[in-house]
């Protein structure tokens, strides 16, 4: 799916975007709150400044994704792969990160790196 089509569908009220291939997608500053990206490949995607509050990202592939400045408040990241993702200045308040599959090399909101 192309990112323009995803945004159009979201704006039309669709919220289920499970199991899609969105590798390297540019969704910077997109409003995608409460969207369901469970199992979706978002590796290397630009999600900087995106609103992903209360989004479902269970088992999503977020390796090398840029989530800097993203709003992940209340997001469900259970078993998501966040290996080498950039979370600098991301809002992870109440986000479910405890069950993330991998945080190897992830840059956390405070600028520290997880090994």
BAKOLPA-494832 format. One record per residue: residue in three letters; x, y, z of N, C-alpha, C in turn. Coordinates in pm, whole numbers. Layout:
BAKOLPA-494832
SITE  code  n.east  n.north    n.up  ca.east  ca.north   ca.up  c.east  c.north    c.up
SITE   Ala       X        Y       Z        X         Y       Z       X        Y       Z
...
END
This chain:
BAKOLPA-494832
SITE  code  n.east  n.north    n.up  ca.east  ca.north   ca.up  c.east  c.north    c.up
SITE   Unk      85     -118       0        0         0       0      89      124       0
SITE   Unk      54      220     -80      126       348     -83      82      434      36
SITE   Unk     172      520      82      141       601     200      25      698     175
SITE   Unk      12      751      55      -99       842      25    -233      771      40
SITE   Unk    -238      646      -6     -361       568       6    -392      539     153
SITE   Unk    -289      506     232     -308       480     373    -366      604     443
SITE   Unk    -311      719     414     -360       845     475    -505      871     433
SITE   Unk    -537      850     306     -674       870     258    -771      776     331
SITE   Unk    -732      650     343     -818       553     413    -835      590     560
SITE   Unk    -725      633     623     -733       673     764    -830      791     779
SITE   Unk    -815      889     693     -902      1007     699   -1048      973     672
SITE   Unk   -1072      864     599    -1208       817     571   -1264      732     685
SITE   Unk   -1184      710     789    -1231       637     907   -1175      498     926
SITE   Unk   -1099      448     829    -1041       314     845    -929      319     948
SITE   Unk    -919      215    1031     -815       210    1134    -735       80    1129
SITE   Unk    -777      -17    1052     -711      -146    1049    -612     -153     933
SITE   Unk    -484     -149     969     -376      -156     871    -279     -269     909
SITE   Unk    -336     -383     946     -256      -495     992    -189     -568     876
SITE   Unk     -72     -623     907        3      -711     817      37     -648     682
SITE   Unk      60     -519     681       97      -450     556     249     -441     542
SITE   Unk     295     -419     422      436      -393     395     451     -243     373
SITE   Unk     503     -175     474      523       -29     467     669        7     493
SITE   Unk     757      -82     453      900       -60     473     943       69     404
SITE   Unk    1018      151     477     1071       280     429     961      382     398
SITE   Unk     841      360     450      730       455     426     760      588     493
SITE   Unk     717      695     429      730       828     488     596      867     546
SITE   Unk     584      850     678      462       887     750     494      995     853
SITE   Unk     594     1072     823      635      1181     912     520     1277     936
SITE   Unk     497     1306    1063      394      1401    1109     250     1355    1077
SITE   Unk     232     1231    1039       97      1181    1008      17     1162    1137
SITE   Unk    -113     1188    1129     -203      1165    1242    -262     1026    1225
SITE   Unk    -213      931    1305     -255       792    1293    -297      736    1429
SITE   Unk    -350      822    1513     -389       776    1646    -497      669    1637
SITE   Unk    -484      571    1723     -575       458    1735    -573      365    1613
SITE   Unk    -476      380    1525     -465       289    1410    -408      155    1456
SITE   Unk    -441       50    1385     -393       -83    1416    -291     -125    1310
SITE   Unk    -163     -127    1350      -54      -169    1263       6     -301    1310
SITE   Unk     -73     -382    1377      -23      -510    1428      33     -595    1314
SITE   Unk     155     -645    1334      219      -731    1236     267     -661    1111
SITE   Unk     257     -530    1106      296      -454     986     447     -429     983
SITE   Unk     506     -437     865      648      -408     846     664     -258     825
SITE   Unk     712     -191     930      741       -48     925     891      -25     942
SITE   Unk     970     -126     905     1115      -112     920    1166        2     831
SITE   Unk    1257       79     888     1319       193     820    1219      303     783
SITE   Unk    1099      298     840      997       400     809    1029      530     882
SITE   Unk     988      640     822      999       772     886     866      803     952
SITE   Unk     863      787    1083      744       816    1163     773      932    1257
SITE   Unk     871     1011    1223      910      1124    1310     794     1222    1322
SITE   Unk     765     1260    1444      657      1355    1470     518     1301    1446
SITE   Unk     503     1173    1416      371      1115    1390     292     1100    1519
SITE   Unk     160     1111    1507       72      1088    1622      25      944    1617
SITE   Unk      85      861    1701       51       720    1711      -4      688    1849
SITE   Unk     -66      788    1911     -121       765    2044    -232      661    2038
SITE   Unk    -229      571    2135     -325       461    2145    -326      369    2023
SITE   Unk    -220      372    1943     -211       283    1826    -170      143    1871
SITE   Unk    -212       44    1793     -171       -95    1817     -57     -127    1721
SITE   Unk      59     -155    1780      178      -189    1703     232     -324    1748
SITE   Unk     141     -411    1791      181      -545    1838     248     -621    1726
SITE   Unk     365     -676    1757      443      -756    1662     482     -678    1535
SITE   Unk     474     -548    1538      515      -467    1423     668     -469    1411
SITE   Unk     716     -461    1290      860      -454    1265     896     -307    1252
SITE   Unk     961     -254    1355     1001      -113    1358    1153      -99    1360
SITE   Unk    1223     -202    1308     1369      -194    1305    1413      -74    1223
SITE   Unk    1506        3    1282     1566       120    1218    1464      230    1185
SITE   Unk    1345      223    1243     1243       326    1218    1280      455    1292
SITE   Unk    1245      567    1233     1265       697    1297    1134      737    1363
SITE   Unk    1131      724    1495     1014       761    1574    1044      885    1658
SITE   Unk    1145      960    1620     1184      1077    1697    1069     1178    1701
SITE   Unk    1038     1223    1820      930      1321    1838     791     1265    1817
SITE   Unk     778     1135    1797      645      1074    1775     568     1068    1907
SITE   Unk     437     1074    1897      351      1059    2014     304      914    2019
SITE   Unk     362      838    2111      329       697    2130     255      676    2261
SITE   Unk     196      783    2312      126       774    2440      18      667    2433
SITE   Unk      25      570    2524      -74       463    2531     -64      360    2419
SITE   Unk      39      367    2335       53       272    2224      88      133    2276
SITE   Unk      41       32    2207       67      -107    2242     178     -159    2152
SITE   Unk     297     -175    2208      413      -221    2134     455     -362    2178
SITE   Unk     360     -439    2228      389      -573    2275     448     -658    2162
SITE   Unk     564     -712    2186      637      -797    2091     676     -725    1962
SITE   Unk     676     -592    1962      725      -517    1846     878     -523    1844
SITE   Unk     934     -523    1725     1079      -523    1711    1123     -378    1692
SITE   Unk    1184     -322    1797     1230      -183    1796    1382     -175    1783
SITE   Unk    1445     -281    1734     1590      -284    1722    1639     -165    1639
SITE   Unk    1728      -87    1698     1791        28    1634    1694      142    1598
SITE   Unk    1576      141    1656     1480       249    1630    1523      375    1704
SITE   Unk    1486      490    1651     1517       618    1713    1392      670    1783
SITE   Unk    1397      675    1915     1284       723    1996    1316      855    2067
SITE   Unk    1418      926    2021     1455      1053    2085    1336     1148    2082
SITE   Unk    1306     1204    2198     1197      1300    2218    1059     1243    2188
SITE   Unk    1048     1110    2178      917      1047    2159     844     1045    2293
SITE   Unk     714     1061    2289      631      1052    2409     588      906    2423
SITE   Unk     644      838    2522      611       698    2545     533      680    2676
SITE   Unk     469      786    2722      388       780    2843     280      675    2827
SITE   Unk     274      583    2921      175       475    2923     184      380    2802
SITE   Unk     290      389    2724      308       294    2614     350      159    2671
SITE   Unk     305       53    2609      339       -82    2653     465     -128    2581
SITE   Unk     580      -98    2642      709      -134    2586     768     -258    2652
SITE   Unk     714     -299    2764      773      -408    2842     785     -537    2762
SITE   Unk     693     -563    2674      696      -688    2598     757     -673    2461
SITE   Unk     828     -562    2436      889      -542    2305     987     -657    2276
SITE   Unk     985     -707    2156     1067      -823    2119    1215     -789    2122
SITE   Unk    1252     -671    2077     1392      -634    2076    1406     -483    2089
SITE   Unk    1495     -443    2180     1531      -302    2193    1679     -284    2165
SITE   Unk    1741     -382    2102     1885      -377    2077    1920     -256    1991
SITE   Unk    2009     -172    2044     2056       -55    1972    1953       57    1962
SITE   Unk    1842       46    2031     1738       147    2026    1783      273    2096
SITE   Unk    1761      389    2035     1789       517    2099    1662      559    2171
SITE   Unk    1669      565    2303     1553       591    2386    1521      740    2396
SITE   Unk    1402      776    2447     1360       917    2453    1459     1009    2525
SITE   Unk    1531      958    2624     1624      1042    2697    1760     1052    2627
SITE   Unk    1772      992    2509     1896       999    2432    1991      885    2462
SITE   Unk    1961      801    2560     2048       688    2590    2024      577    2489
SITE   Unk    2122      491    2477     2110       381    2381    2098      250    2456
SITE   Unk    2009      166    2412     1989        35    2472    2071      -66    2393
SITE   Unk    2150     -145    2461     2234      -244    2390    2167     -379    2385
END
